[in-house]
Amino acid sequence: MIRLKLNELMEERGLNPRQISNMTGIRWNTVSDMAENKSKAWSPENLNKIMMALELTDLSQLIEYEKEQQG
């Protein structure tokens, strides 16, 4: 499963969805859904805005792959 590490990044930096929204211009509830991995899809534009706002240099700082466990 591919997931965003946005929640962890916000916690590390003491930020909340509204602050990320102000930094990026992305609606705060969209940021919140992304942070909680509730979004079904992420636009490349929004990912780029978050990367720039948080000064990330590698996509792996924002996105990770977790192997799904077979149940």
Secondary structure, 3 states (H helix, E strand, C coil): CEEECHHHHHHHHCCCHHHHHHHHCCCHHHHHHHHCCCCCCCCHHHHHHHHHHCCCCCHHHCEEECCCCCC
